Amino acid sequence: MARTLTASDRSALIRWASTLPAGSDERRSILSGLAKSSSSIMREWRSKDSAEEQREVLGRALADTYEVLQTVAMLAKRTEGADAQAVQTALRSVSSAMFDVSR
């Protein structure tokens, strides 16, 4: 069964971002990706009339999230003390959810 980015995944990413230096590219990338995935996506989803259009919004949101997480995963491998495995878990979850939405 596929899963989306869970609250636990989101919390883990926020906790990890809080350990990075303020203003760093890595921290900005994580937090901007998470912020985008909430308010603007919800507004766009609500504006759609059909379930097919709503699924398209979800698919684009997941693709955007996946792209951000790929960057974060690469940076986590280069950051001492970062939990790259947690980021990989989130990446796999989003990838799986992308497949489910496209059906």
Secondary structure as GFF3:
##gff-version 3
##sequence-region A 1 103
A	DSSP	alpha_helix	7	19	.	.	.	ID=ss1
A	DSSP	alpha_helix	25	36	.	.	.	ID=ss2
A	DSSP	alpha_helix	39	46	.	.	.	ID=ss3
A	DSSP	alpha_helix	51	78	.	.	.	ID=ss4
A	DSSP	alpha_helix	84	102	.	.	.	ID=ss5
###
